Amino acid sequence: MKKQTSIFLLLALGLGQAFAQTVEIRKKQFNLEGSGLAIQGYDPVAYFTMNKALEGKKEFSTNFKGTVYRFMSKQNRDEFAGNPARYEPLYGGWCAFAMGKKGEKVEVDPETFKVIDGKLYLFYNKYFNNTLKSWNQDEVRLKAQANKNWTKFVP
């Protein structure tokens, strides 16, 4: 019995460390504001259900592995809670084009986005430089390269 308890404690400790590591990696590598807020407060579910970038409300927030998301409604928050991986933006919320082109973490304009094969991609769009347009010209190659480059940040 003592041996089983020790094994259980070691497993629990290991899982706790793995979770903590995930949270730390996310805090370090994801595009978050100081408070851990993702997508500058925009509702990740709205991109899929309304095909729009809509700001979430503080009262409809949730924390997923150290990352804070806001939602327009309780319904969207509950939808996210059921399958967070479905709604989180790829590449930690950094610009998909920059991740594909040079493997760089570049800020985004949350209103410049594209949903491809059920995944959310965000893009930089400032100073007359809308990277979504460039992405669309070479999407297949850039997407493959971005997937590869992101593993340098989050293995």
GUGU-135248 format. One record per atom (N, C-alpha, C, CB): residue in three letters; x, y, z. Coordinates in steps of 0.2 Angstrom, whole numbers. Glycine has a CB too. Example, Ala and Ser with C-alpha at 12.3 -4.5 7.8 and 13.67 -1.06 7.14 Angstrom:
resn:x:y:z
ALA:66:-28:39
ALA:62:-22:39
ALA:66:-16:39
ALA:57:-22:45
SER:64:-11:35
SER:68:-5:36
SER:64:0:39
SER:70:-3:29
***
This chain:
resn:x:y:z
MET:4:-6:0
MET:0:0:0
MET:4:6:0
MET:-5:0:6
LYS:10:6:4
LYS:14:12:4
LYS:17:13:-3
LYS:20:11:10
LYS:19:8:-6
LYS:22:8:-13
LYS:18:11:-18
LYS:25:1:-15
GLN:11:9:-17
GLN:6:12:-22
GLN:5:19:-21
GLN:0:8:-21
THR:5:21:-14
THR:4:28:-13
THR:10:33:-15
THR:3:29:-5
SER:16:30:-15
SER:22:34:-17
SER:22:34:-25
SER:28:30:-15
ILE:20:29:-28
ILE:19:29:-35
ILE:14:35:-37
ILE:18:23:-38
PHE:8:35:-34
PHE:3:39:-35
PHE:5:46:-34
PHE:-3:38:-31
LEU:9:48:-29
LEU:11:54:-27
LEU:17:57:-33
LEU:15:55:-21
LEU:21:52:-35
LEU:26:54:-40
LEU:22:56:-47
LEU:31:48:-41
LEU:17:52:-48
LEU:13:53:-54
LEU:10:60:-54
LEU:8:47:-56
ALA:7:61:-48
ALA:3:67:-47
ALA:8:73:-48
ALA:-1:67:-41
LEU:14:73:-45
LEU:19:78:-45
LEU:21:79:-52
LEU:25:76:-40
GLY:22:74:-56
GLY:25:74:-62
GLY:20:78:-67
GLY:26:67:-65
LEU:13:76:-66
LEU:8:79:-70
LEU:7:86:-68
LEU:1:75:-69
GLY:8:88:-62
GLY:8:95:-60
GLY:13:99:-63
GLY:8:95:-52
GLN:19:96:-63
GLN:25:99:-66
GLN:24:100:-73
GLN:32:96:-65
ALA:21:95:-77
ALA:20:96:-84
ALA:15:101:-85
ALA:18:89:-87
PHE:10:102:-81
PHE:5:107:-82
PHE:8:114:-81
PHE:-1:106:-77
ALA:12:114:-75
ALA:15:121:-74
ALA:20:123:-80
ALA:19:120:-67
GLN:24:118:-82
GLN:28:119:-88
GLN:24:122:-94
GLN:32:113:-90
THR:19:119:-95
THR:14:122:-101
THR:12:129:-99
THR:8:117:-101
VAL:10:130:-93
VAL:8:137:-92
VAL:14:142:-93
VAL:5:137:-84
GLU:20:140:-90
GLU:25:144:-91
GLU:27:145:-98
GLU:31:141:-87
ILE:27:140:-102
ILE:29:141:-109
ILE:24:145:-113
ILE:29:134:-113
ARG:18:145:-111
ARG:12:149:-114
ARG:14:156:-112
ARG:5:146:-112
LYS:15:157:-106
LYS:16:164:-103
LYS:22:167:-107
LYS:17:164:-96
LYS:27:163:-108
LYS:33:166:-111
LYS:32:167:-119
LYS:39:161:-110
GLN:29:162:-122
GLN:29:162:-129
GLN:23:164:-133
GLN:30:155:-131
PHE:17:165:-129
PHE:11:167:-132
PHE:11:175:-133
PHE:5:164:-129
ASN:7:177:-137
ASN:6:184:-138
ASN:0:187:-133
ASN:3:186:-145
LEU:3:188:-127
LEU:-2:190:-121
LEU:0:197:-119
LEU:-1:185:-116
GLU:-5:200:-116
GLU:-4:207:-112
GLU:-1:205:-106
GLU:-10:211:-112
GLY:1:210:-102
GLY:4:208:-95
GLY:0:204:-91
GLY:6:215:-92
SER:-7:205:-91
SER:-11:202:-87
SER:-13:194:-89
SER:-18:205:-86
GLY:-10:192:-95
GLY:-11:186:-98
GLY:-17:186:-103
GLY:-12:181:-92
LEU:-19:192:-104
LEU:-25:193:-109
LEU:-23:191:-116
LEU:-28:200:-109
ALA:-26:186:-119
ALA:-25:184:-126
ALA:-29:188:-131
ALA:-26:177:-127
ILE:-27:189:-137
ILE:-31:192:-143
ILE:-33:199:-141
ILE:-37:187:-145
GLN:-30:202:-137
GLN:-31:209:-135
GLN:-39:210:-133
GLN:-30:214:-141
GLY:-41:204:-130
GLY:-48:204:-127
GLY:-53:202:-132
GLY:-49:211:-124
TYR:-52:200:-138
TYR:-57:198:-143
TYR:-59:191:-141
TYR:-54:199:-150
ASP:-65:190:-143
ASP:-69:184:-142
ASP:-66:178:-147
ASP:-76:185:-142
PRO:-63:173:-145
PRO:-60:168:-150
PRO:-66:164:-153
PRO:-56:164:-147
VAL:-71:163:-150
VAL:-77:159:-153
VAL:-81:163:-158
VAL:-82:158:-147
ALA:-81:170:-157
ALA:-85:174:-162
ALA:-82:174:-169
ALA:-85:181:-160
TYR:-75:173:-170
TYR:-72:172:-176
TYR:-75:166:-180
TYR:-64:171:-175
PHE:-77:161:-176
PHE:-79:155:-180
PHE:-87:155:-181
PHE:-78:149:-175
THR:-91:158:-176
THR:-98:157:-176
THR:-101:163:-180
THR:-101:157:-169
MET:-97:169:-180
MET:-100:175:-183
MET:-96:177:-189
MET:-101:181:-178
ASN:-90:174:-189
ASN:-85:176:-194
ASN:-83:184:-193
ASN:-88:175:-201
LYS:-83:186:-187
LYS:-81:193:-186
LYS:-76:193:-180
LYS:-88:197:-184
ALA:-73:198:-179
ALA:-68:200:-174
ALA:-72:204:-169
ALA:-61:203:-176
LEU:-74:202:-163
LEU:-78:205:-159
LEU:-75:205:-152
LEU:-86:203:-158
GLU:-75:211:-149
GLU:-72:212:-142
GLU:-76:208:-137
GLU:-71:219:-140
GLY:-73:204:-132
GLY:-76:201:-127
GLY:-77:206:-121
GLY:-72:195:-125
LYS:-81:203:-116
LYS:-82:207:-110
LYS:-79:204:-104
LYS:-90:207:-109
LYS:-76:208:-100
LYS:-72:206:-94
LYS:-76:201:-90
LYS:-70:212:-90
GLU:-83:202:-89
GLU:-87:198:-85
GLU:-88:191:-88
GLU:-94:201:-84
PHE:-86:190:-94
PHE:-86:183:-98
PHE:-79:181:-99
PHE:-91:183:-104
SER:-75:181:-94
SER:-68:179:-95
SER:-67:172:-93
SER:-63:184:-92
THR:-62:169:-95
THR:-60:162:-92
THR:-52:162:-93
THR:-63:156:-96
ASN:-49:158:-89
ASN:-42:157:-89
ASN:-41:150:-91
ASN:-39:158:-82
PHE:-37:149:-97
PHE:-35:142:-99
PHE:-28:142:-99
PHE:-38:141:-106
LYS:-25:138:-95
LYS:-18:136:-94
LYS:-14:143:-94
LYS:-16:132:-100
GLY:-16:148:-90
GLY:-13:154:-89
GLY:-14:159:-94
GLY:-5:153:-88
THR:-18:158:-99
THR:-20:162:-104
THR:-28:164:-103
THR:-19:159:-111
VAL:-29:171:-102
VAL:-35:174:-101
VAL:-39:175:-108
VAL:-35:180:-97
TYR:-45:173:-109
TYR:-49:174:-114
TYR:-55:178:-112
TYR:-50:168:-119
ARG:-57:182:-116
ARG:-64:186:-115
ARG:-69:184:-120
ARG:-63:194:-115
PHE:-75:184:-119
PHE:-80:182:-123
PHE:-86:187:-123
PHE:-83:175:-121
MET:-90:187:-128
MET:-96:192:-129
MET:-101:189:-124
MET:-98:192:-136
SER:-102:183:-123
SER:-107:180:-120
SER:-105:174:-115
SER:-113:178:-124
LYS:-109:172:-111
LYS:-108:166:-107
LYS:-108:160:-112
LYS:-114:165:-101
GLN:-113:160:-117
GLN:-113:155:-121
GLN:-107:154:-125
GLN:-119:156:-126
ASN:-103:159:-127
ASN:-97:158:-131
ASN:-92:156:-126
ASN:-95:165:-134
ARG:-92:158:-120
ARG:-87:156:-115
ARG:-88:148:-113
ARG:-88:160:-108
ASP:-94:146:-113
ASP:-95:139:-112
ASP:-93:135:-118
ASP:-103:138:-110
GLU:-94:138:-124
GLU:-92:134:-130
GLU:-85:133:-130
GLU:-95:138:-136
PHE:-81:138:-128
PHE:-74:138:-128
PHE:-71:133:-123
PHE:-71:145:-126
ALA:-75:133:-117
ALA:-73:129:-111
ALA:-73:121:-113
ALA:-77:130:-105
GLY:-78:120:-118
GLY:-79:113:-120
GLY:-74:110:-125
GLY:-86:112:-124
ASN:-70:115:-128
ASN:-65:113:-133
ASN:-60:119:-134
ASN:-68:110:-139
PRO:-56:121:-129
PRO:-52:127:-130
PRO:-47:126:-136
PRO:-48:128:-124
ALA:-44:120:-138
ALA:-40:120:-143
ALA:-43:121:-150
ALA:-37:112:-143
ARG:-49:120:-150
ARG:-53:122:-157
ARG:-53:129:-158
ARG:-60:119:-156
TYR:-53:133:-153
TYR:-54:141:-153
TYR:-48:145:-153
TYR:-59:143:-149
GLU:-42:142:-150
GLU:-36:146:-148
GLU:-33:148:-155
GLU:-32:143:-144
PRO:-31:154:-156
PRO:-27:156:-162
PRO:-21:152:-163
PRO:-26:163:-163
LEU:-19:150:-169
LEU:-13:146:-170
LEU:-7:151:-169
LEU:-12:144:-177
TYR:-1:148:-167
TYR:5:151:-166
TYR:5:156:-160
TYR:7:155:-173
GLY:1:154:-155
GLY:1:158:-149
GLY:-2:165:-150
GLY:8:159:-146
GLY:-6:166:-156
GLY:-9:172:-157
GLY:-4:177:-160
GLY:-11:175:-150
TRP:2:175:-163
TRP:6:179:-166
TRP:4:179:-174
TRP:14:177:-165
CYS:7:184:-178
CYS:6:184:-185
CYS:8:178:-188
CYS:9:191:-188
ALA:3:175:-192
ALA:4:169:-195
ALA:9:170:-201
ALA:-3:166:-198
PHE:8:176:-205
PHE:13:177:-210
PHE:20:178:-208
PHE:11:184:-214
ALA:21:181:-203
ALA:28:182:-200
ALA:31:176:-198
ALA:28:187:-194
MET:27:172:-194
MET:29:165:-192
MET:31:161:-198
MET:23:161:-188
GLY:27:161:-204
GLY:29:157:-209
GLY:35:160:-213
GLY:23:157:-214
LYS:35:166:-214
LYS:40:169:-218
LYS:47:169:-215
LYS:38:177:-220
LYS:47:171:-208
LYS:54:172:-205
LYS:54:168:-198
LYS:56:179:-204
GLY:49:165:-196
GLY:49:162:-190
GLY:49:167:-184
GLY:55:157:-189
GLU:46:173:-185
GLU:46:178:-180
GLU:40:179:-177
GLU:49:185:-183
LYS:40:181:-171
LYS:34:183:-167
LYS:32:190:-168
LYS:34:181:-159
VAL:27:192:-172
VAL:25:199:-173
VAL:18:200:-171
VAL:26:200:-181
GLU:17:206:-168
GLU:10:208:-166
GLU:5:207:-171
GLU:11:215:-163
VAL:-1:207:-169
VAL:-7:207:-174
VAL:-12:212:-173
VAL:-10:200:-173
ASP:-16:213:-178
ASP:-22:216:-178
ASP:-28:211:-177
ASP:-23:221:-184
PRO:-31:211:-171
PRO:-36:205:-170
PRO:-42:205:-175
PRO:-39:206:-163
GLU:-42:211:-179
GLU:-48:212:-184
GLU:-45:209:-191
GLU:-50:219:-184
THR:-39:207:-191
THR:-37:204:-198
THR:-35:197:-196
THR:-30:208:-200
PHE:-40:193:-199
PHE:-39:186:-197
PHE:-42:182:-203
PHE:-43:184:-191
LYS:-41:175:-202
LYS:-43:170:-207
LYS:-44:164:-204
LYS:-39:169:-213
VAL:-50:160:-205
VAL:-51:154:-202
VAL:-50:149:-208
VAL:-58:153:-199
ILE:-45:144:-207
ILE:-43:139:-212
ILE:-44:132:-209
ILE:-36:141:-215
ASP:-48:128:-212
ASP:-49:121:-210
ASP:-50:121:-202
ASP:-42:117:-211
GLY:-54:126:-200
GLY:-57:126:-193
GLY:-51:128:-188
GLY:-58:119:-191
LYS:-46:132:-190
LYS:-41:135:-186
LYS:-41:142:-187
LYS:-34:132:-188
LEU:-39:146:-182
LEU:-39:153:-182
LEU:-32:156:-183
LEU:-42:156:-176
TYR:-31:160:-188
TYR:-25:163:-190
TYR:-26:171:-189
TYR:-22:161:-197
LEU:-21:174:-186
LEU:-21:181:-185
LEU:-15:184:-189
LEU:-21:183:-178
PHE:-16:191:-191
PHE:-11:194:-195
PHE:-10:201:-193
PHE:-14:194:-202
TYR:-4:203:-194
TYR:-2:210:-193
TYR:-5:215:-199
TYR:6:211:-194
ASN:-7:221:-197
ASN:-10:225:-202
ASN:-10:232:-199
ASN:-18:223:-203
LYS:-4:235:-201
LYS:-3:242:-199
LYS:2:245:-204
LYS:0:243:-192
TYR:2:252:-204
TYR:6:256:-208
TYR:6:253:-215
TYR:13:255:-205
PHE:0:252:-218
PHE:-1:250:-225
PHE:2:243:-227
PHE:2:255:-230
ASN:3:239:-222
ASN:6:233:-222
ASN:1:227:-220
ASN:13:232:-219
ASN:-4:225:-224
ASN:-8:220:-222
ASN:-6:213:-224
ASN:-16:221:-225
THR:-3:209:-219
THR:1:203:-221
THR:-4:198:-223
THR:5:201:-215
LEU:-11:198:-222
LEU:-15:193:-224
LEU:-15:193:-232
LEU:-23:195:-221
LYS:-14:199:-235
LYS:-14:199:-242
LYS:-8:195:-245
LYS:-14:206:-245
SER:-2:196:-241
SER:4:192:-243
SER:3:185:-242
SER:10:195:-239
TRP:0:183:-236
TRP:-2:176:-234
TRP:-6:173:-240
TRP:-5:176:-227
ASN:-11:176:-242
ASN:-16:173:-247
ASN:-12:172:-253
ASN:-21:178:-248
GLN:-7:175:-255
GLN:-3:174:-261
GLN:1:167:-261
GLN:1:180:-263
ASP:3:165:-255
ASP:7:159:-254
ASP:5:155:-248
ASP:15:161:-254
GLU:-1:154:-247
GLU:-4:151:-241
GLU:-1:144:-240
GLU:-11:151:-241
VAL:-1:140:-244
VAL:1:133:-243
VAL:8:132:-240
VAL:0:129:-250
ARG:12:136:-244
ARG:19:136:-242
ARG:20:139:-235
ARG:24:139:-247
LEU:17:145:-234
LEU:18:149:-228
LEU:15:145:-222
LEU:15:156:-229
LYS:10:142:-223
LYS:6:138:-218
LYS:11:132:-215
LYS:-1:135:-220
ALA:14:129:-220
ALA:18:123:-218
ALA:24:126:-215
ALA:20:119:-225
GLN:27:131:-217
GLN:33:134:-214
GLN:32:137:-207
GLN:36:139:-218
ALA:26:140:-206
ALA:24:143:-200
ALA:23:137:-195
ALA:17:147:-200
ASN:20:131:-197
ASN:19:126:-192
ASN:26:123:-190
ASN:15:120:-196
LYS:31:123:-195
LYS:37:121:-193
LYS:41:126:-188
LYS:41:120:-199
ASN:40:132:-190
ASN:44:137:-186
ASN:41:138:-179
ASN:43:144:-190
TRP:35:137:-178
TRP:31:137:-171
TRP:34:132:-167
TRP:24:137:-172
THR:36:126:-169
THR:39:121:-165
THR:46:123:-161
THR:40:115:-169
LYS:49:129:-164
LYS:55:131:-161
LYS:53:135:-154
LYS:59:136:-166
PHE:47:137:-154
PHE:45:141:-148
PHE:41:137:-143
PHE:40:147:-150
VAL:37:132:-146
VAL:33:128:-142
VAL:33:121:-145
VAL:25:130:-142
PRO:38:117:-142
PRO:39:110:-145
PRO:33:105:-144
PRO:45:107:-142
***
